[in-house]
Amino acid sequence: MQHTRSIGHSLRRPIFGLVCALSIALSGQAEAASISLAWDAPPEQVTGYIVHYGTQSGVYAQSVDVGPVTSYVVTGLTIRQYYFVVQAYNSAGTSPFSAEVGGLAVYPPFTDDPLVAGVSIIKAIHFQELRDRIDAVRVSRALSTVAWTDPVLSPGAVEVRAIHVSEMRSALDAVYAVVGIPVPTYTNTMLQGGVIWAVDFAEVRTRVVAVR
């Protein structure tokens, strides 16, 4: 489900006379590290547009010249709130900022979600997705990324071990502590026998989504 919010803003300057409306399309999911933007083309001839964005309202640390298009997907974002404005330009100059819009960068769904006990096979991609999301959440809370054991989990080459799951739990627990909410509990507390079950992954997935 898509939720679209449009905010129009008149960008007027004596030498430019430009009108531009900026909208943002937000995924209905709570977790895709990208945000899609779209805006209306003004009646005047435009050479291109510049998208400015940042994590603080009114402060735009990043800028990208997207050329003469009227939509753009901003990628490489972490899970947090972002704020956007657009400027148009041509040979006469550059317009003022459009009205600001904000949105939460979210991740796409997990692979093989949900994981079903006795049916789902744990894959390397399941580990990688969780590690990436945990690292992203940690960075958004001013914590460092994790030096994971066996950073590259090649299918058929690296055995899945209990430490791989316990590291993810510990890394996520630190985020919960920073946020100030109770550290989550897990079904297989001790990961006895080194056996990894679908529930062990499902629980970490649920916890990382909850603390975004």
Biotite code that builds the C-alpha atoms (Angstrom):
import biotite.structure as struc

atoms = struc.array([
    struc.Atom([0.000, 0.000, 0.000], chain_id="A", res_id=1, res_name="MET", atom_name="CA", element="C"),
    struc.Atom([1.386, 3.413, -0.928], chain_id="A", res_id=2, res_name="GLN", atom_name="CA", element="C"),
    struc.Atom([0.783, 6.582, 1.024], chain_id="A", res_id=3, res_name="HIS", atom_name="CA", element="C"),
    struc.Atom([1.476, 9.728, -1.007], chain_id="A", res_id=4, res_name="THR", atom_name="CA", element="C"),
    struc.Atom([1.676, 13.190, 0.413], chain_id="A", res_id=5, res_name="ARG", atom_name="CA", element="C"),
    struc.Atom([1.914, 16.239, -1.838], chain_id="A", res_id=6, res_name="SER", atom_name="CA", element="C"),
    struc.Atom([3.032, 19.674, -0.787], chain_id="A", res_id=7, res_name="ILE", atom_name="CA", element="C"),
    struc.Atom([2.918, 22.465, -3.311], chain_id="A", res_id=8, res_name="GLY", atom_name="CA", element="C"),
    struc.Atom([5.117, 25.556, -3.111], chain_id="A", res_id=9, res_name="HIS", atom_name="CA", element="C"),
    struc.Atom([5.411, 28.504, -5.435], chain_id="A", res_id=10, res_name="SER", atom_name="CA", element="C"),
    struc.Atom([9.020, 29.101, -6.381], chain_id="A", res_id=11, res_name="LEU", atom_name="CA", element="C"),
    struc.Atom([9.049, 32.647, -7.664], chain_id="A", res_id=12, res_name="ARG", atom_name="CA", element="C"),
    struc.Atom([11.952, 34.863, -8.554], chain_id="A", res_id=13, res_name="ARG", atom_name="CA", element="C"),
    struc.Atom([11.795, 37.811, -10.992], chain_id="A", res_id=14, res_name="PRO", atom_name="CA", element="C"),
    struc.Atom([14.275, 36.208, -13.376], chain_id="A", res_id=15, res_name="ILE", atom_name="CA", element="C"),
    struc.Atom([12.824, 32.711, -13.117], chain_id="A", res_id=16, res_name="PHE", atom_name="CA", element="C"),
    struc.Atom([9.110, 32.665, -12.399], chain_id="A", res_id=17, res_name="GLY", atom_name="CA", element="C"),
    struc.Atom([9.090, 28.948, -11.626], chain_id="A", res_id=18, res_name="LEU", atom_name="CA", element="C"),
    struc.Atom([6.324, 26.961, -9.948], chain_id="A", res_id=19, res_name="VAL", atom_name="CA", element="C"),
    struc.Atom([7.103, 23.482, -8.610], chain_id="A", res_id=20, res_name="CYS", atom_name="CA", element="C"),
    struc.Atom([5.221, 20.997, -6.428], chain_id="A", res_id=21, res_name="ALA", atom_name="CA", element="C"),
    struc.Atom([7.088, 18.286, -4.536], chain_id="A", res_id=22, res_name="LEU", atom_name="CA", element="C"),
    struc.Atom([5.554, 15.029, -3.348], chain_id="A", res_id=23, res_name="SER", atom_name="CA", element="C"),
    struc.Atom([6.971, 12.000, -1.605], chain_id="A", res_id=24, res_name="ILE", atom_name="CA", element="C"),
    struc.Atom([5.854, 8.391, -1.939], chain_id="A", res_id=25, res_name="ALA", atom_name="CA", element="C"),
    struc.Atom([6.315, 6.425, 1.265], chain_id="A", res_id=26, res_name="LEU", atom_name="CA", element="C"),
    struc.Atom([6.211, 2.644, 1.419], chain_id="A", res_id=27, res_name="SER", atom_name="CA", element="C"),
    struc.Atom([3.357, 1.303, 3.531], chain_id="A", res_id=28, res_name="GLY", atom_name="CA", element="C"),
    struc.Atom([5.847, -1.067, 5.143], chain_id="A", res_id=29, res_name="GLN", atom_name="CA", element="C"),
    struc.Atom([7.652, -0.117, 8.283], chain_id="A", res_id=30, res_name="ALA", atom_name="CA", element="C"),
    struc.Atom([11.043, -1.154, 7.207], chain_id="A", res_id=31, res_name="GLU", atom_name="CA", element="C"),
    struc.Atom([13.393, -0.085, 2.132], chain_id="A", res_id=32, res_name="ALA", atom_name="CA", element="C"),
    struc.Atom([16.400, 2.024, 2.546], chain_id="A", res_id=33, res_name="ALA", atom_name="CA", element="C"),
    struc.Atom([15.130, 4.375, -0.126], chain_id="A", res_id=34, res_name="SER", atom_name="CA", element="C"),
    struc.Atom([12.549, 7.107, -0.640], chain_id="A", res_id=35, res_name="ILE", atom_name="CA", element="C"),
    struc.Atom([10.835, 7.981, -3.910], chain_id="A", res_id=36, res_name="SER", atom_name="CA", element="C"),
    struc.Atom([10.277, 11.640, -4.769], chain_id="A", res_id=37, res_name="LEU", atom_name="CA", element="C"),
    struc.Atom([8.183, 13.209, -7.521], chain_id="A", res_id=38, res_name="ALA", atom_name="CA", element="C"),
    struc.Atom([7.363, 16.773, -8.455], chain_id="A", res_id=39, res_name="TRP", atom_name="CA", element="C"),
    struc.Atom([5.345, 18.696, -11.041], chain_id="A", res_id=40, res_name="ASP", atom_name="CA", element="C"),
    struc.Atom([7.102, 20.241, -14.012], chain_id="A", res_id=41, res_name="ALA", atom_name="CA", element="C"),
    struc.Atom([6.599, 24.019, -14.205], chain_id="A", res_id=42, res_name="PRO", atom_name="CA", element="C"),
    struc.Atom([5.400, 25.744, -17.386], chain_id="A", res_id=43, res_name="PRO", atom_name="CA", element="C"),
    struc.Atom([8.802, 27.409, -17.829], chain_id="A", res_id=44, res_name="GLU", atom_name="CA", element="C"),
    struc.Atom([11.628, 25.565, -19.543], chain_id="A", res_id=45, res_name="GLN", atom_name="CA", element="C"),
    struc.Atom([13.816, 23.802, -16.993], chain_id="A", res_id=46, res_name="VAL", atom_name="CA", element="C"),
    struc.Atom([17.322, 22.480, -17.534], chain_id="A", res_id=47, res_name="THR", atom_name="CA", element="C"),
    struc.Atom([17.252, 20.273, -14.469], chain_id="A", res_id=48, res_name="GLY", atom_name="CA", element="C"),
    struc.Atom([16.493, 19.818, -10.791], chain_id="A", res_id=49, res_name="TYR", atom_name="CA", element="C"),
    struc.Atom([18.570, 19.493, -7.660], chain_id="A", res_id=50, res_name="ILE", atom_name="CA", element="C"),
    struc.Atom([17.334, 17.343, -4.769], chain_id="A", res_id=51, res_name="VAL", atom_name="CA", element="C"),
    struc.Atom([18.610, 18.398, -1.344], chain_id="A", res_id=52, res_name="HIS", atom_name="CA", element="C"),
    struc.Atom([18.103, 16.241, 1.739], chain_id="A", res_id=53, res_name="TYR", atom_name="CA", element="C"),
    struc.Atom([19.225, 15.639, 5.294], chain_id="A", res_id=54, res_name="GLY", atom_name="CA", element="C"),
    struc.Atom([18.200, 14.124, 8.607], chain_id="A", res_id=55, res_name="THR", atom_name="CA", element="C"),
    struc.Atom([17.322, 17.452, 10.225], chain_id="A", res_id=56, res_name="GLN", atom_name="CA", element="C"),
    struc.Atom([14.504, 19.713, 9.126], chain_id="A", res_id=57, res_name="SER", atom_name="CA", element="C"),
    struc.Atom([15.877, 22.732, 7.289], chain_id="A", res_id=58, res_name="GLY", atom_name="CA", element="C"),
    struc.Atom([19.409, 21.329, 7.125], chain_id="A", res_id=59, res_name="VAL", atom_name="CA", element="C"),
    struc.Atom([20.293, 19.574, 3.870], chain_id="A", res_id=60, res_name="TYR", atom_name="CA", element="C"),
    struc.Atom([23.739, 18.008, 3.987], chain_id="A", res_id=61, res_name="ALA", atom_name="CA", element="C"),
    struc.Atom([23.335, 16.056, 0.749], chain_id="A", res_id=62, res_name="GLN", atom_name="CA", element="C"),
    struc.Atom([22.527, 17.276, -2.747], chain_id="A", res_id=63, res_name="SER", atom_name="CA", element="C"),
    struc.Atom([22.189, 15.524, -6.084], chain_id="A", res_id=64, res_name="VAL", atom_name="CA", element="C"),
    struc.Atom([21.605, 17.003, -9.528], chain_id="A", res_id=65, res_name="ASP", atom_name="CA", element="C"),
    struc.Atom([19.064, 14.642, -11.078], chain_id="A", res_id=66, res_name="VAL", atom_name="CA", element="C"),
    struc.Atom([18.849, 16.376, -14.447], chain_id="A", res_id=67, res_name="GLY", atom_name="CA", element="C"),
    struc.Atom([15.584, 17.155, -16.295], chain_id="A", res_id=68, res_name="PRO", atom_name="CA", element="C"),
    struc.Atom([13.509, 14.360, -14.717], chain_id="A", res_id=69, res_name="VAL", atom_name="CA", element="C"),
    struc.Atom([10.542, 14.947, -12.392], chain_id="A", res_id=70, res_name="THR", atom_name="CA", element="C"),
    struc.Atom([11.035, 11.946, -10.140], chain_id="A", res_id=71, res_name="SER", atom_name="CA", element="C"),
    struc.Atom([13.954, 10.415, -8.308], chain_id="A", res_id=72, res_name="TYR", atom_name="CA", element="C"),
    struc.Atom([14.620, 7.550, -5.898], chain_id="A", res_id=73, res_name="VAL", atom_name="CA", element="C"),
    struc.Atom([17.044, 8.430, -3.110], chain_id="A", res_id=74, res_name="VAL", atom_name="CA", element="C"),
    struc.Atom([18.891, 5.255, -2.096], chain_id="A", res_id=75, res_name="THR", atom_name="CA", element="C"),
    struc.Atom([21.599, 4.279, 0.366], chain_id="A", res_id=76, res_name="GLY", atom_name="CA", element="C"),
    struc.Atom([19.628, 5.587, 3.344], chain_id="A", res_id=77, res_name="LEU", atom_name="CA", element="C"),
    struc.Atom([19.566, 4.237, 6.878], chain_id="A", res_id=78, res_name="THR", atom_name="CA", element="C"),
    struc.Atom([16.400, 3.700, 8.892], chain_id="A", res_id=79, res_name="ILE", atom_name="CA", element="C"),
    struc.Atom([15.563, 7.211, 10.042], chain_id="A", res_id=80, res_name="ARG", atom_name="CA", element="C"),
    struc.Atom([13.612, 10.324, 9.172], chain_id="A", res_id=81, res_name="GLN", atom_name="CA", element="C"),
    struc.Atom([14.777, 12.375, 6.196], chain_id="A", res_id=82, res_name="TYR", atom_name="CA", element="C"),
    struc.Atom([13.754, 15.796, 4.883], chain_id="A", res_id=83, res_name="TYR", atom_name="CA", element="C"),
    struc.Atom([13.747, 16.881, 1.236], chain_id="A", res_id=84, res_name="PHE", atom_name="CA", element="C"),
    struc.Atom([13.479, 19.986, -0.927], chain_id="A", res_id=85, res_name="VAL", atom_name="CA", element="C"),
    struc.Atom([13.902, 20.478, -4.680], chain_id="A", res_id=86, res_name="VAL", atom_name="CA", element="C"),
    struc.Atom([15.311, 23.341, -6.705], chain_id="A", res_id=87, res_name="GLN", atom_name="CA", element="C"),
    struc.Atom([14.839, 23.875, -10.440], chain_id="A", res_id=88, res_name="ALA", atom_name="CA", element="C"),
    struc.Atom([17.381, 25.596, -12.636], chain_id="A", res_id=89, res_name="TYR", atom_name="CA", element="C"),
    struc.Atom([17.938, 26.857, -16.161], chain_id="A", res_id=90, res_name="ASN", atom_name="CA", element="C"),
    struc.Atom([20.136, 29.416, -17.883], chain_id="A", res_id=91, res_name="SER", atom_name="CA", element="C"),
    struc.Atom([18.376, 32.223, -15.980], chain_id="A", res_id=92, res_name="ALA", atom_name="CA", element="C"),
    struc.Atom([19.326, 30.881, -12.574], chain_id="A", res_id=93, res_name="GLY", atom_name="CA", element="C"),
    struc.Atom([18.167, 28.626, -9.763], chain_id="A", res_id=94, res_name="THR", atom_name="CA", element="C"),
    struc.Atom([14.795, 28.715, -8.033], chain_id="A", res_id=95, res_name="SER", atom_name="CA", element="C"),
    struc.Atom([14.311, 28.901, -4.271], chain_id="A", res_id=96, res_name="PRO", atom_name="CA", element="C"),
    struc.Atom([13.671, 25.653, -2.386], chain_id="A", res_id=97, res_name="PHE", atom_name="CA", element="C"),
    struc.Atom([10.334, 23.948, -2.737], chain_id="A", res_id=98, res_name="SER", atom_name="CA", element="C"),
    struc.Atom([8.325, 23.283, 0.390], chain_id="A", res_id=99, res_name="ALA", atom_name="CA", element="C"),
    struc.Atom([9.988, 20.652, 2.554], chain_id="A", res_id=100, res_name="GLU", atom_name="CA", element="C"),
    struc.Atom([8.610, 17.129, 2.817], chain_id="A", res_id=101, res_name="VAL", atom_name="CA", element="C"),
    struc.Atom([9.749, 14.406, 5.182], chain_id="A", res_id=102, res_name="GLY", atom_name="CA", element="C"),
    struc.Atom([9.622, 10.659, 5.238], chain_id="A", res_id=103, res_name="GLY", atom_name="CA", element="C"),
    struc.Atom([10.994, 7.604, 6.970], chain_id="A", res_id=104, res_name="LEU", atom_name="CA", element="C"),
    struc.Atom([13.471, 5.548, 4.954], chain_id="A", res_id=105, res_name="ALA", atom_name="CA", element="C"),
    struc.Atom([12.369, 1.935, 5.085], chain_id="A", res_id=106, res_name="VAL", atom_name="CA", element="C"),
    struc.Atom([13.762, -1.441, 4.074], chain_id="A", res_id=107, res_name="TYR", atom_name="CA", element="C"),
    struc.Atom([12.141, -3.955, 1.724], chain_id="A", res_id=108, res_name="PRO", atom_name="CA", element="C"),
    struc.Atom([10.609, -7.155, 3.112], chain_id="A", res_id=109, res_name="PRO", atom_name="CA", element="C"),
    struc.Atom([12.892, -9.893, 4.364], chain_id="A", res_id=110, res_name="PHE", atom_name="CA", element="C"),
    struc.Atom([13.614, -12.798, 2.058], chain_id="A", res_id=111, res_name="THR", atom_name="CA", element="C"),
    struc.Atom([11.390, -15.808, 2.822], chain_id="A", res_id=112, res_name="ASP", atom_name="CA", element="C"),
    struc.Atom([9.195, -14.008, 5.311], chain_id="A", res_id=113, res_name="ASP", atom_name="CA", element="C"),
    struc.Atom([7.797, -15.553, 7.399], chain_id="A", res_id=114, res_name="PRO", atom_name="CA", element="C"),
    struc.Atom([10.225, -18.331, 8.227], chain_id="A", res_id=115, res_name="LEU", atom_name="CA", element="C"),
    struc.Atom([8.254, -21.475, 8.998], chain_id="A", res_id=116, res_name="VAL", atom_name="CA", element="C"),
    struc.Atom([9.489, -24.047, 11.503], chain_id="A", res_id=117, res_name="ALA", atom_name="CA", element="C"),
    struc.Atom([10.177, -27.386, 9.847], chain_id="A", res_id=118, res_name="GLY", atom_name="CA", element="C"),
    struc.Atom([9.769, -25.898, 6.385], chain_id="A", res_id=119, res_name="VAL", atom_name="CA", element="C"),
    struc.Atom([12.088, -22.917, 5.904], chain_id="A", res_id=120, res_name="SER", atom_name="CA", element="C"),
    struc.Atom([15.782, -23.518, 5.287], chain_id="A", res_id=121, res_name="ILE", atom_name="CA", element="C"),
    struc.Atom([18.099, -20.932, 6.828], chain_id="A", res_id=122, res_name="ILE", atom_name="CA", element="C"),
    struc.Atom([20.162, -19.320, 4.064], chain_id="A", res_id=123, res_name="LYS", atom_name="CA", element="C"),
    struc.Atom([23.165, -17.002, 3.904], chain_id="A", res_id=124, res_name="ALA", atom_name="CA", element="C"),
    struc.Atom([20.897, -14.190, 2.654], chain_id="A", res_id=125, res_name="ILE", atom_name="CA", element="C"),
    struc.Atom([18.872, -14.395, 5.865], chain_id="A", res_id=126, res_name="HIS", atom_name="CA", element="C"),
    struc.Atom([22.015, -13.707, 7.889], chain_id="A", res_id=127, res_name="PHE", atom_name="CA", element="C"),
    struc.Atom([23.208, -10.924, 5.607], chain_id="A", res_id=128, res_name="GLN", atom_name="CA", element="C"),
    struc.Atom([19.891, -9.092, 5.639], chain_id="A", res_id=129, res_name="GLU", atom_name="CA", element="C"),
    struc.Atom([19.685, -9.190, 9.427], chain_id="A", res_id=130, res_name="LEU", atom_name="CA", element="C"),
    struc.Atom([23.283, -8.086, 9.867], chain_id="A", res_id=131, res_name="ARG", atom_name="CA", element="C"),
    struc.Atom([22.799, -5.179, 7.462], chain_id="A", res_id=132, res_name="ASP", atom_name="CA", element="C"),
    struc.Atom([19.651, -4.025, 9.222], chain_id="A", res_id=133, res_name="ARG", atom_name="CA", element="C"),
    struc.Atom([21.135, -4.350, 12.675], chain_id="A", res_id=134, res_name="ILE", atom_name="CA", element="C"),
    struc.Atom([24.160, -2.328, 11.563], chain_id="A", res_id=135, res_name="ASP", atom_name="CA", element="C"),
    struc.Atom([21.871, 0.315, 10.047], chain_id="A", res_id=136, res_name="ALA", atom_name="CA", element="C"),
    struc.Atom([19.821, 0.590, 13.233], chain_id="A", res_id=137, res_name="VAL", atom_name="CA", element="C"),
    struc.Atom([23.001, 0.825, 15.327], chain_id="A", res_id=138, res_name="ARG", atom_name="CA", element="C"),
    struc.Atom([24.397, 3.615, 13.150], chain_id="A", res_id=139, res_name="VAL", atom_name="CA", element="C"),
    struc.Atom([21.113, 5.523, 13.406], chain_id="A", res_id=140, res_name="SER", atom_name="CA", element="C"),
    struc.Atom([21.543, 5.393, 17.193], chain_id="A", res_id=141, res_name="ARG", atom_name="CA", element="C"),
    struc.Atom([25.196, 6.547, 17.083], chain_id="A", res_id=142, res_name="ALA", atom_name="CA", element="C"),
    struc.Atom([26.541, 3.043, 17.707], chain_id="A", res_id=143, res_name="LEU", atom_name="CA", element="C"),
    struc.Atom([29.290, 1.420, 15.660], chain_id="A", res_id=144, res_name="SER", atom_name="CA", element="C"),
    struc.Atom([28.736, -1.325, 13.146], chain_id="A", res_id=145, res_name="THR", atom_name="CA", element="C"),
    struc.Atom([29.603, -4.857, 14.255], chain_id="A", res_id=146, res_name="VAL", atom_name="CA", element="C"),
    struc.Atom([32.749, -6.828, 13.416], chain_id="A", res_id=147, res_name="ALA", atom_name="CA", element="C"),
    struc.Atom([30.819, -9.979, 12.612], chain_id="A", res_id=148, res_name="TRP", atom_name="CA", element="C"),
    struc.Atom([32.281, -13.458, 12.972], chain_id="A", res_id=149, res_name="THR", atom_name="CA", element="C"),
    struc.Atom([32.623, -14.935, 9.471], chain_id="A", res_id=150, res_name="ASP", atom_name="CA", element="C"),
    struc.Atom([31.642, -11.663, 7.774], chain_id="A", res_id=151, res_name="PRO", atom_name="CA", element="C"),
    struc.Atom([31.094, -13.450, 4.469], chain_id="A", res_id=152, res_name="VAL", atom_name="CA", element="C"),
    struc.Atom([28.741, -16.407, 4.846], chain_id="A", res_id=153, res_name="LEU", atom_name="CA", element="C"),
    struc.Atom([29.160, -18.302, 1.597], chain_id="A", res_id=154, res_name="SER", atom_name="CA", element="C"),
    struc.Atom([26.533, -21.009, 0.995], chain_id="A", res_id=155, res_name="PRO", atom_name="CA", element="C"),
    struc.Atom([28.078, -24.434, 1.469], chain_id="A", res_id=156, res_name="GLY", atom_name="CA", element="C"),
    struc.Atom([31.386, -22.968, 2.637], chain_id="A", res_id=157, res_name="ALA", atom_name="CA", element="C"),
    struc.Atom([30.680, -21.584, 6.118], chain_id="A", res_id=158, res_name="VAL", atom_name="CA", element="C"),
    struc.Atom([28.825, -23.554, 8.761], chain_id="A", res_id=159, res_name="GLU", atom_name="CA", element="C"),
    struc.Atom([26.038, -21.671, 10.522], chain_id="A", res_id=160, res_name="VAL", atom_name="CA", element="C"),
    struc.Atom([26.903, -21.490, 14.218], chain_id="A", res_id=161, res_name="ARG", atom_name="CA", element="C"),
    struc.Atom([25.249, -20.344, 17.408], chain_id="A", res_id=162, res_name="ALA", atom_name="CA", element="C"),
    struc.Atom([27.682, -17.427, 17.683], chain_id="A", res_id=163, res_name="ILE", atom_name="CA", element="C"),
    struc.Atom([26.263, -15.942, 14.494], chain_id="A", res_id=164, res_name="HIS", atom_name="CA", element="C"),
    struc.Atom([22.851, -15.629, 16.126], chain_id="A", res_id=165, res_name="VAL", atom_name="CA", element="C"),
    struc.Atom([24.134, -14.628, 19.568], chain_id="A", res_id=166, res_name="SER", atom_name="CA", element="C"),
    struc.Atom([26.132, -11.784, 17.984], chain_id="A", res_id=167, res_name="GLU", atom_name="CA", element="C"),
    struc.Atom([23.036, -10.429, 16.341], chain_id="A", res_id=168, res_name="MET", atom_name="CA", element="C"),
    struc.Atom([21.110, -10.615, 19.582], chain_id="A", res_id=169, res_name="ARG", atom_name="CA", element="C"),
    struc.Atom([23.855, -8.808, 21.523], chain_id="A", res_id=170, res_name="SER", atom_name="CA", element="C"),
    struc.Atom([24.240, -6.129, 18.857], chain_id="A", res_id=171, res_name="ALA", atom_name="CA", element="C"),
    struc.Atom([20.499, -5.522, 18.908], chain_id="A", res_id=172, res_name="LEU", atom_name="CA", element="C"),
    struc.Atom([20.308, -5.560, 22.720], chain_id="A", res_id=173, res_name="ASP", atom_name="CA", element="C"),
    struc.Atom([22.717, -2.611, 22.758], chain_id="A", res_id=174, res_name="ALA", atom_name="CA", element="C"),
    struc.Atom([20.314, -0.623, 20.591], chain_id="A", res_id=175, res_name="VAL", atom_name="CA", element="C"),
    struc.Atom([17.422, -1.382, 22.930], chain_id="A", res_id=176, res_name="TYR", atom_name="CA", element="C"),
    struc.Atom([19.546, -0.194, 25.855], chain_id="A", res_id=177, res_name="ALA", atom_name="CA", element="C"),
    struc.Atom([20.331, 3.104, 24.099], chain_id="A", res_id=178, res_name="VAL", atom_name="CA", element="C"),
    struc.Atom([16.693, 3.651, 23.208], chain_id="A", res_id=179, res_name="VAL", atom_name="CA", element="C"),
    struc.Atom([15.732, 2.964, 26.821], chain_id="A", res_id=180, res_name="GLY", atom_name="CA", element="C"),
    struc.Atom([13.307, 0.120, 26.320], chain_id="A", res_id=181, res_name="ILE", atom_name="CA", element="C"),
    struc.Atom([13.488, -3.369, 27.853], chain_id="A", res_id=182, res_name="PRO", atom_name="CA", element="C"),
    struc.Atom([15.934, -5.745, 26.207], chain_id="A", res_id=183, res_name="VAL", atom_name="CA", element="C"),
    struc.Atom([13.983, -8.448, 24.320], chain_id="A", res_id=184, res_name="PRO", atom_name="CA", element="C"),
    struc.Atom([13.839, -12.071, 25.413], chain_id="A", res_id=185, res_name="THR", atom_name="CA", element="C"),
    struc.Atom([14.265, -15.083, 23.154], chain_id="A", res_id=186, res_name="TYR", atom_name="CA", element="C"),
    struc.Atom([12.789, -18.560, 23.053], chain_id="A", res_id=187, res_name="THR", atom_name="CA", element="C"),
    struc.Atom([16.094, -20.460, 22.785], chain_id="A", res_id=188, res_name="ASN", atom_name="CA", element="C"),
    struc.Atom([17.995, -18.461, 25.349], chain_id="A", res_id=189, res_name="THR", atom_name="CA", element="C"),
    struc.Atom([21.157, -20.559, 25.399], chain_id="A", res_id=190, res_name="MET", atom_name="CA", element="C"),
    struc.Atom([21.051, -21.777, 21.769], chain_id="A", res_id=191, res_name="LEU", atom_name="CA", element="C"),
    struc.Atom([21.732, -25.222, 23.162], chain_id="A", res_id=192, res_name="GLN", atom_name="CA", element="C"),
    struc.Atom([23.689, -27.663, 21.026], chain_id="A", res_id=193, res_name="GLY", atom_name="CA", element="C"),
    struc.Atom([24.447, -24.981, 18.474], chain_id="A", res_id=194, res_name="GLY", atom_name="CA", element="C"),
    struc.Atom([21.269, -25.819, 16.562], chain_id="A", res_id=195, res_name="VAL", atom_name="CA", element="C"),
    struc.Atom([19.715, -22.813, 14.804], chain_id="A", res_id=196, res_name="ILE", atom_name="CA", element="C"),
    struc.Atom([15.965, -22.845, 14.342], chain_id="A", res_id=197, res_name="TRP", atom_name="CA", element="C"),
    struc.Atom([13.641, -20.751, 12.201], chain_id="A", res_id=198, res_name="ALA", atom_name="CA", element="C"),
    struc.Atom([12.249, -19.162, 15.370], chain_id="A", res_id=199, res_name="VAL", atom_name="CA", element="C"),
    struc.Atom([15.710, -17.821, 16.246], chain_id="A", res_id=200, res_name="ASP", atom_name="CA", element="C"),
    struc.Atom([15.772, -15.798, 13.024], chain_id="A", res_id=201, res_name="PHE", atom_name="CA", element="C"),
    struc.Atom([12.109, -14.844, 13.163], chain_id="A", res_id=202, res_name="ALA", atom_name="CA", element="C"),
    struc.Atom([12.540, -13.379, 16.634], chain_id="A", res_id=203, res_name="GLU", atom_name="CA", element="C"),
    struc.Atom([15.552, -11.261, 15.649], chain_id="A", res_id=204, res_name="VAL", atom_name="CA", element="C"),
    struc.Atom([13.661, -10.002, 12.617], chain_id="A", res_id=205, res_name="ARG", atom_name="CA", element="C"),
    struc.Atom([10.745, -8.971, 14.787], chain_id="A", res_id=206, res_name="THR", atom_name="CA", element="C"),
    struc.Atom([13.039, -7.222, 17.288], chain_id="A", res_id=207, res_name="ARG", atom_name="CA", element="C"),
    struc.Atom([14.958, -5.240, 14.679], chain_id="A", res_id=208, res_name="VAL", atom_name="CA", element="C"),
    struc.Atom([11.740, -4.002, 13.053], chain_id="A", res_id=209, res_name="VAL", atom_name="CA", element="C"),
    struc.Atom([10.298, -3.000, 16.440], chain_id="A", res_id=210, res_name="ALA", atom_name="CA", element="C"),
    struc.Atom([13.269, -0.808, 17.382], chain_id="A", res_id=211, res_name="VAL", atom_name="CA", element="C"),
    struc.Atom([13.708, 1.031, 14.056], chain_id="A", res_id=212, res_name="ARG", atom_name="CA", element="C"),
])
